[in-house]
Amino acid sequence: MYKINADFFAFWMMVTAMSVSAQRDVTQWTLDKNRTVDAPITFNAGEHKDAPVYTVNTDTQESVKNRWPYPFNFRIPLHIGAGDFHRQYVAVEVDLDLSILKQQIAVDSIDLSSFKIVRVDSSGKVIDGDIPFQIDPLFALQNQSSAKCVLTLFLKDPLPEHHFFHFFIYLGSLDKNMPEFQSLVKIQEIPEHEGQESYKITTPHAVYYYHKKGAGFASLEDRDGNDWLSYNPGVGQESLSGSGGMYRGTPNSGYPEGYCHPGKTVSGSRILSAGPVKATIYSQSDDKKMACLWDIFPTCARMTFLEMRKPYWFLYEGTPGGALEEESDYIVRPMGSRIIKTTAAEKWEGDIVADGTAGEWIYFADGKTRHKIFFVHHDDDEAIDSYWPMNREMTVFGFGRNGLEKYMTKIPDSFTMGLCYKIEHEQTINEILSASQPLVIHLDPAERRKFKKGN
């Protein structure tokens, strides 16, 4: 069963709601005021905060069983649309305003542990009664009269482009036996990984190792155990350079201070949320000039800079498939409407431009396994991006980097990275966009469990 970290409220009172969601494109909707549960699902624009509580009118016990099959007092209809991209195994984040919800259902408090989410068809019939989710407080106003939360759920089934999935969020349980889920994301503190106390995050897609004082990833292992970062505190056996170890990692954003770089010791980190669908790590530099959040999902990880010394860059200094092989490894990036493929031996520079999408993306492929690692910058800026191989030992790729010059200044700013396995180019691009492009989210007014004719 998921756990809510009590420190989350106090933390977000300080930093407020600065985090940027890669997949949030929340539109609040209401329905026709004459709607009952028996009516088909339709959408009519309106203001969520003024929406009335809907009463469920049923005439028979059989209707009660079909239309409201769970022992909860309230529920919220939720509709998630794919937008322009096919979605596969994605986590979805939905903002919930508990103060508005309390007004809608006329209660003084809401128990965040008394929720259940089910997927339904357009008539309200349950398709999947066991949707994995978690709820994390986002921030609280100082007077504690309003609180906002993030509901994160995992879509187990493919969602085709321009299609919607429909859900009911049940709350106010009459039964204390709450759902438990197998964790899709597990985070644990370990005493040492490559010379530093770390967090180990295990997902079905990859295993991450995050240095607590370095505030950066030292290792990212694929399903076969290959490390796509391969940080170690040493040097290369032949090059005698840090490209063989201590220079590696991601995002390596704070040269020369050492922000967000494994092996460095200028920051502190703590866990804000621990699954089962998302783990969140907060890191801050000792000089308070850098603060970031990492959200690790089952299939990818998203980083958000909350504070950063400007300008800065975001780097991938690593080892595709476990080792850089310049002749067989390759890199793919968009350039307007064109796609450019180069070998890992070829140096280049220039702003990445991805027509038709929000932000910029790139992927690195291991020529032997065809596995890939991708990176997305969610802001489509005009800063120079660049790549070069170092000593045949590691990649040097940077969003907003050219030589030792840094170009990015936006705060907050977000980046997503993840692994893809043995899929062709078009499928890889779809997986990248599925993980990073906004979804369409319709959150309808709450409905109250109330039956006429004495039911």
C-alpha positions as CSV (number, residue, x, y, z in Angstrom):
1,M,0.0,0.0,0.0
2,Y,1.3,3.4,-0.8
3,K,2.5,5.8,1.9
4,I,2.1,9.5,2.1
5,N,5.2,11.4,3.4
6,A,4.1,13.8,6.1
7,D,7.1,16.1,5.4
8,F,5.7,16.8,1.9
9,F,3.3,19.5,3.2
10,A,5.9,21.5,5.0
11,F,8.4,21.2,2.1
12,W,5.9,22.5,-0.4
13,M,4.9,25.4,1.8
14,M,8.5,26.6,1.3
15,V,9.0,25.9,-2.4
16,T,5.2,26.2,-3.4
17,A,4.0,24.7,-6.6
18,M,7.1,25.3,-8.8
19,S,7.4,21.8,-10.3
20,V,6.5,21.4,-13.9
21,S,4.7,18.2,-15.1
22,A,5.8,16.8,-18.4
23,Q,2.3,15.3,-18.8
24,R,0.0,17.8,-17.2
25,D,-2.3,19.7,-19.5
26,V,-5.3,19.9,-17.1
27,T,-8.6,21.3,-18.3
28,Q,-11.4,21.5,-15.8
29,W,-14.8,20.5,-17.1
30,T,-18.3,20.1,-15.8
31,L,-21.4,18.2,-17.2
32,D,-25.0,19.1,-17.9
33,K,-26.7,19.9,-14.6
34,N,-29.4,17.4,-15.4
35,R,-26.9,14.6,-15.6
36,T,-27.3,11.4,-13.5
37,V,-25.1,8.3,-13.5
38,D,-27.4,6.7,-16.0
39,A,-26.8,9.4,-18.6
40,P,-24.0,8.9,-21.2
41,I,-20.7,10.7,-20.6
42,T,-20.6,14.0,-22.4
43,F,-18.4,17.1,-22.0
44,N,-19.5,20.7,-21.5
45,A,-17.1,23.4,-20.6
46,G,-17.6,25.2,-17.3
47,E,-15.9,26.2,-14.0
48,H,-15.1,23.3,-11.8
49,K,-15.2,25.3,-8.6
50,D,-18.9,26.1,-9.1
51,A,-20.0,22.6,-10.0
52,P,-22.8,21.0,-7.9
53,V,-22.6,17.6,-6.2
54,Y,-24.4,15.1,-8.4
55,T,-26.9,12.7,-6.8
56,V,-27.0,9.1,-8.0
57,N,-30.7,8.1,-8.5
58,T,-31.4,4.4,-8.8
59,D,-34.6,2.4,-8.5
60,T,-33.5,-1.1,-7.8
61,Q,-30.8,-3.0,-5.9
62,E,-29.5,-4.4,-9.2
63,S,-29.1,-0.8,-10.5
64,V,-27.2,0.1,-7.4
65,K,-24.8,-2.9,-7.9
66,N,-24.3,-2.0,-11.6
67,R,-23.9,1.7,-11.2
68,W,-22.1,2.1,-7.9
69,P,-20.5,-1.3,-7.1
70,Y,-18.0,-0.1,-4.4
71,P,-18.6,0.9,-0.7
72,F,-17.6,4.5,-1.1
73,N,-19.7,7.6,-0.4
74,F,-18.3,9.8,-3.3
75,R,-16.7,9.5,-6.7
76,I,-15.2,11.8,-9.3
77,P,-15.4,11.1,-13.0
78,L,-12.0,11.4,-14.7
79,H,-11.3,11.3,-18.5
80,I,-7.8,11.0,-19.9
81,G,-7.1,11.7,-23.5
82,A,-4.0,10.7,-25.5
83,G,-4.0,13.9,-27.6
84,D,-1.9,13.6,-30.8
85,F,0.3,10.7,-29.7
86,H,-0.2,7.0,-29.0
87,R,0.4,6.3,-25.3
88,Q,2.0,3.1,-24.0
89,Y,2.6,2.4,-20.3
90,V,2.6,6.0,-19.0
91,A,2.1,7.5,-15.6
92,V,-0.5,10.3,-15.5
93,E,-0.5,13.1,-13.0
94,V,-3.8,14.9,-12.1
95,D,-4.0,17.9,-9.9
96,L,-6.6,17.7,-7.2
97,D,-7.7,20.7,-5.1
98,L,-9.0,19.3,-1.8
99,S,-10.6,22.6,-0.7
100,I,-12.8,22.6,-3.8
101,L,-13.6,18.9,-3.4
102,K,-14.6,19.4,0.3
103,Q,-17.0,22.1,-0.7
104,Q,-18.5,19.9,-3.4
105,I,-19.1,16.9,-1.2
106,A,-19.8,18.9,2.0
107,V,-17.3,17.4,4.3
108,D,-14.8,18.9,6.7
109,S,-11.8,16.6,5.8
110,I,-10.8,14.1,3.2
111,D,-8.8,10.9,4.1
112,L,-6.2,10.5,1.4
113,S,-5.9,6.8,2.2
114,S,-9.6,6.2,1.4
115,F,-9.4,6.3,-2.4
116,K,-9.9,3.7,-5.2
117,I,-9.6,4.2,-8.9
118,V,-11.4,2.1,-11.6
119,R,-11.5,2.3,-15.3
120,V,-14.9,2.3,-17.0
121,D,-16.4,2.3,-20.4
122,S,-18.6,5.2,-21.7
123,S,-21.6,3.7,-20.0
124,G,-19.9,3.5,-16.6
125,K,-19.3,-0.3,-16.6
126,V,-16.1,-1.3,-14.9
127,I,-13.3,-2.5,-17.2
128,D,-10.5,-2.6,-14.7
129,G,-11.1,-2.3,-11.0
130,D,-7.5,-2.2,-9.9
131,I,-5.7,0.9,-11.3
132,P,-2.4,1.5,-9.5
133,F,-2.1,5.0,-8.1
134,Q,-0.8,7.2,-5.3
135,I,-1.7,10.6,-3.9
136,D,1.0,13.1,-2.8
137,P,0.3,16.4,-1.2
138,L,1.6,19.2,-3.4
139,F,1.5,22.2,-1.1
140,A,-0.6,23.7,1.7
141,L,-1.6,27.3,2.2
142,Q,-0.3,28.8,5.5
143,N,-3.8,28.9,7.0
144,Q,-4.3,25.2,6.1
145,S,-7.7,26.1,4.6
146,S,-6.7,24.8,1.2
147,A,-4.5,21.9,0.0
148,K,-3.6,20.7,-3.4
149,C,-2.5,17.2,-4.2
150,V,-1.1,15.3,-7.2
151,L,-2.9,12.0,-8.1
152,T,-0.5,9.8,-10.1
153,L,-2.0,6.7,-11.8
154,F,-0.5,4.2,-14.3
155,L,-2.1,3.4,-17.6
156,K,-1.6,-0.4,-18.0
157,D,-3.2,-0.5,-21.5
158,P,-2.3,1.3,-24.7
159,L,-4.2,4.5,-25.3
160,P,-4.5,5.3,-29.0
161,E,-4.0,8.8,-30.2
162,H,-7.1,11.0,-30.1
163,H,-8.9,8.5,-27.8
164,F,-10.0,8.8,-24.2
165,F,-10.0,6.5,-21.2
166,H,-12.7,7.0,-18.5
167,F,-12.2,6.5,-14.8
168,F,-14.0,6.9,-11.5
169,I,-12.1,8.1,-8.5
170,Y,-13.9,6.7,-5.5
171,L,-13.3,8.3,-2.0
172,G,-14.9,8.2,1.4
173,S,-14.7,4.5,1.9
174,L,-17.3,2.6,4.0
175,D,-14.8,-0.2,4.1
176,K,-11.4,0.0,5.9
177,N,-9.8,-2.6,3.6
178,M,-8.1,-0.3,1.2
179,P,-6.4,-1.5,-2.0
180,E,-2.8,-2.5,-2.1
181,F,-0.7,-2.5,-5.2
182,Q,2.5,-4.2,-6.3
183,S,5.1,-1.4,-6.4
184,L,6.1,-0.4,-9.9
185,V,8.7,1.9,-8.5
186,K,10.8,1.0,-5.4
187,I,13.3,3.3,-3.8
188,Q,15.7,2.4,-1.1
189,E,18.7,4.0,0.6
190,I,21.9,2.1,0.2
191,P,25.2,2.8,2.1
192,E,27.4,2.9,-1.0
193,H,27.4,2.9,-4.7
194,E,30.6,3.9,-6.5
195,G,31.9,5.7,-3.4
196,Q,28.9,7.5,-2.1
197,E,25.7,6.9,-0.1
198,S,22.9,6.5,-2.7
199,Y,19.3,5.9,-3.6
200,K,18.6,2.8,-5.6
201,I,15.4,3.0,-7.6
202,T,14.1,-0.2,-9.2
203,T,11.4,-0.1,-11.9
204,P,10.3,-2.7,-14.5
205,H,12.2,-0.7,-17.1
206,A,15.5,0.1,-15.4
207,V,17.5,0.4,-12.2
208,Y,18.8,3.9,-11.2
209,Y,21.5,4.8,-8.7
210,Y,21.4,8.4,-7.4
211,H,24.2,9.9,-5.4
212,K,22.7,11.8,-2.4
213,K,25.5,14.4,-2.0
214,G,26.3,14.5,-5.7
215,A,22.5,15.0,-6.7
216,G,23.1,13.1,-9.9
217,F,22.7,9.7,-11.4
218,A,25.9,7.5,-11.3
219,S,24.3,4.4,-12.9
220,L,21.3,3.6,-15.1
221,E,21.2,-0.2,-15.7
222,D,19.0,-1.7,-18.4
223,R,17.2,-5.1,-18.2
224,D,20.3,-6.9,-19.2
225,G,22.4,-5.2,-16.5
226,N,24.3,-2.8,-18.9
227,D,25.1,0.5,-17.3
228,W,24.4,3.5,-19.6
229,L,26.2,6.0,-17.3
230,S,29.0,3.9,-15.8
231,Y,30.3,6.5,-13.3
232,N,33.1,5.4,-11.1
233,P,35.6,7.6,-9.1
234,G,38.6,6.6,-11.2
235,V,40.1,7.2,-14.6
236,G,40.4,5.3,-17.8
237,Q,43.1,2.6,-17.9
238,E,44.5,3.9,-21.2
239,S,43.5,7.5,-21.3
240,L,44.2,8.1,-17.6
241,S,41.3,10.6,-18.0
242,G,38.1,11.1,-16.0
243,S,36.3,10.2,-19.2
244,G,36.9,6.6,-18.1
245,G,35.0,7.2,-14.8
246,M,34.8,10.3,-12.7
247,Y,33.5,12.6,-15.5
248,R,30.5,10.4,-16.2
249,G,26.9,10.7,-15.1
250,T,23.8,12.8,-15.7
251,P,22.7,15.6,-15.6
252,N,26.1,17.0,-14.6
253,S,24.7,20.5,-14.7
254,G,26.9,22.6,-12.5
255,Y,30.4,23.0,-13.8
256,P,32.6,24.1,-12.1
257,E,30.6,24.1,-8.8
258,G,29.7,20.4,-9.1
259,Y,25.9,20.7,-9.0
260,C,24.0,17.5,-10.0
261,H,27.1,15.4,-10.6
262,P,27.8,12.0,-9.1
263,G,30.8,11.9,-6.9
264,K,30.6,15.5,-5.9
265,T,29.7,16.4,-2.3
266,V,28.1,19.9,-2.5
267,S,24.4,18.9,-2.1
268,G,22.0,17.1,0.1
269,S,19.0,14.9,-1.0
270,R,15.9,13.4,0.6
271,I,13.0,11.2,-0.5
272,L,9.6,13.0,-0.8
273,S,7.5,10.2,-2.1
274,A,8.2,6.4,-2.3
275,G,5.8,4.8,-4.8
276,P,4.1,2.6,-5.8
277,V,3.8,4.5,-9.1
278,K,6.3,7.4,-8.6
279,A,9.3,8.1,-6.4
280,T,10.3,11.7,-5.9
281,I,13.7,12.9,-4.7
282,Y,14.4,16.5,-3.7
283,S,18.0,17.8,-3.9
284,Q,19.5,21.2,-2.9
285,S,23.0,22.5,-3.0
286,D,24.7,23.6,0.2
287,D,25.0,27.1,-1.1
288,K,21.2,27.1,-1.9
289,K,21.9,28.1,-5.6
290,M,20.6,24.8,-7.0
291,A,17.4,22.9,-6.1
292,C,15.8,20.2,-8.2
293,L,13.2,17.4,-8.1
294,W,13.5,14.0,-9.7
295,D,10.3,12.1,-10.4
296,I,11.0,8.5,-11.3
297,F,8.1,6.7,-13.0
298,P,7.9,3.0,-14.2
299,T,9.2,3.8,-17.7
300,C,11.1,7.1,-17.4
301,A,12.4,9.8,-15.0
302,R,11.7,13.5,-15.1
303,M,13.9,16.2,-13.6
304,T,12.7,19.8,-12.7
305,F,15.1,22.6,-11.8
306,L,13.4,24.7,-9.1
307,E,16.5,26.9,-8.6
308,M,19.8,27.0,-10.5
309,R,22.7,29.3,-11.0
310,K,22.5,30.7,-14.5
311,P,23.4,29.9,-17.1
312,Y,23.5,26.1,-17.0
313,W,23.4,23.0,-19.1
314,F,22.0,19.4,-18.9
315,L,24.5,16.7,-19.9
316,Y,24.6,13.0,-20.8
317,E,28.1,11.9,-20.2
318,G,27.9,8.1,-20.4
319,T,28.3,4.8,-22.1
320,P,25.5,3.6,-24.5
321,G,24.8,0.0,-23.8
322,G,27.6,-0.2,-21.3
323,A,30.5,1.1,-23.4
324,L,31.0,3.7,-26.0
325,E,31.6,2.1,-29.4
326,E,32.0,4.9,-31.8
327,E,31.7,2.9,-35.0
328,S,28.5,1.0,-34.2
329,D,26.7,3.3,-31.7
330,Y,24.6,6.0,-33.2
331,I,22.7,9.2,-32.4
332,V,19.3,10.4,-33.7
333,R,17.9,13.9,-33.4
334,P,15.4,16.0,-35.2
335,M,16.3,19.1,-37.2
336,G,13.0,20.8,-38.1
337,S,11.0,18.3,-40.2
338,R,14.1,16.2,-40.9
339,I,15.6,13.4,-38.8
340,I,19.4,13.3,-38.6
341,K,21.3,10.1,-37.8
342,T,25.0,10.2,-37.0
343,T,27.6,7.8,-35.7
344,A,28.8,8.2,-32.1
345,A,32.2,9.2,-33.6
346,E,30.9,12.3,-35.3
347,K,31.0,15.7,-33.5
348,W,28.3,18.2,-34.1
349,E,26.7,21.4,-32.6
350,G,23.5,23.3,-33.2
351,D,20.1,23.9,-31.7
352,I,17.9,20.8,-31.8
353,V,14.5,21.7,-33.3
354,A,11.6,19.2,-33.3
355,D,8.7,20.4,-35.5
356,G,5.2,19.5,-34.2
357,T,6.2,18.7,-30.6
358,A,6.7,20.6,-27.4
359,G,10.4,20.7,-26.6
360,E,13.5,19.0,-28.0
361,W,14.6,15.4,-28.0
362,I,17.5,13.1,-28.8
363,Y,18.3,9.4,-28.5
364,F,21.5,7.3,-28.3
365,A,21.4,3.7,-29.6
366,D,23.7,0.8,-28.8
367,G,24.5,-0.7,-32.2
368,K,24.6,-4.2,-31.0
369,T,21.5,-4.6,-28.9
370,R,19.4,-1.8,-30.5
371,H,18.5,-0.6,-27.0
372,K,18.3,3.2,-26.7
373,I,18.5,6.0,-24.1
374,F,16.5,9.2,-24.8
375,F,16.5,12.7,-23.4
376,V,13.9,15.4,-23.7
377,H,14.1,19.1,-22.9
378,H,10.6,20.3,-22.4
379,D,11.4,23.8,-23.4
380,D,11.9,24.4,-27.1
381,D,14.6,27.1,-26.7
382,E,17.1,28.4,-29.2
383,A,20.2,27.5,-27.2
384,I,23.0,25.6,-28.9
385,D,23.1,21.9,-28.2
386,S,26.2,19.8,-29.0
387,Y,27.9,16.4,-28.9
388,W,31.4,15.0,-29.1
389,P,33.0,11.7,-28.0
390,M,35.7,11.9,-25.4
391,N,38.7,9.5,-25.6
392,R,36.5,6.8,-27.0
393,E,35.3,6.3,-23.5
394,M,32.1,8.4,-23.0
395,T,29.6,10.6,-24.7
396,V,29.6,14.3,-24.1
397,F,26.2,15.6,-25.1
398,G,24.6,18.7,-23.7
399,F,21.4,20.6,-24.0
400,G,22.5,24.2,-23.9
401,R,26.2,23.5,-24.2
402,N,28.9,24.4,-26.7
403,G,32.4,23.7,-25.5
404,L,32.5,25.1,-22.0
405,E,29.8,27.7,-22.7
406,K,26.4,27.3,-21.0
407,Y,23.2,28.7,-22.5
408,M,20.1,27.8,-20.6
409,T,18.5,30.2,-18.2
410,K,14.8,29.2,-17.8
411,I,13.7,28.4,-14.2
412,P,11.7,26.2,-13.6
413,D,12.7,23.9,-16.4
414,S,12.2,20.2,-17.0
415,F,13.9,17.2,-18.7
416,T,12.9,13.6,-19.1
417,M,15.1,10.5,-19.8
418,G,14.3,6.9,-20.3
419,L,15.3,3.6,-22.0
420,C,13.8,1.9,-25.0
421,Y,14.2,-1.7,-25.9
422,K,14.8,-3.3,-29.4
423,I,12.2,-1.2,-31.2
424,E,12.4,0.5,-34.6
425,H,12.9,4.2,-35.1
426,E,9.3,5.2,-35.5
427,Q,8.4,3.3,-32.4
428,T,11.2,4.9,-30.5
429,I,10.0,8.4,-31.4
430,N,6.5,7.5,-30.3
431,E,7.8,6.2,-27.0
432,I,9.7,9.4,-26.5
433,L,6.7,11.6,-27.2
434,S,4.4,9.3,-25.2
435,A,6.6,9.9,-22.2
436,S,7.0,13.6,-22.6
437,Q,4.1,15.3,-24.4
438,P,1.1,16.6,-22.5
439,L,-2.1,14.5,-22.1
440,V,-5.6,15.9,-22.1
441,I,-7.3,15.6,-18.7
442,H,-10.9,16.3,-17.9
443,L,-11.9,16.2,-14.2
444,D,-15.6,16.4,-13.6
445,P,-17.6,17.4,-10.5
446,A,-17.9,14.9,-7.6
447,E,-20.9,12.6,-7.3
448,R,-22.6,11.7,-4.0
449,R,-23.8,8.2,-3.1
450,K,-27.4,8.8,-2.4
451,F,-30.3,6.5,-3.4
452,K,-34.0,7.2,-3.6
453,K,-36.9,4.8,-2.7
454,G,-35.1,3.8,0.5
455,N,-32.1,2.0,-1.2
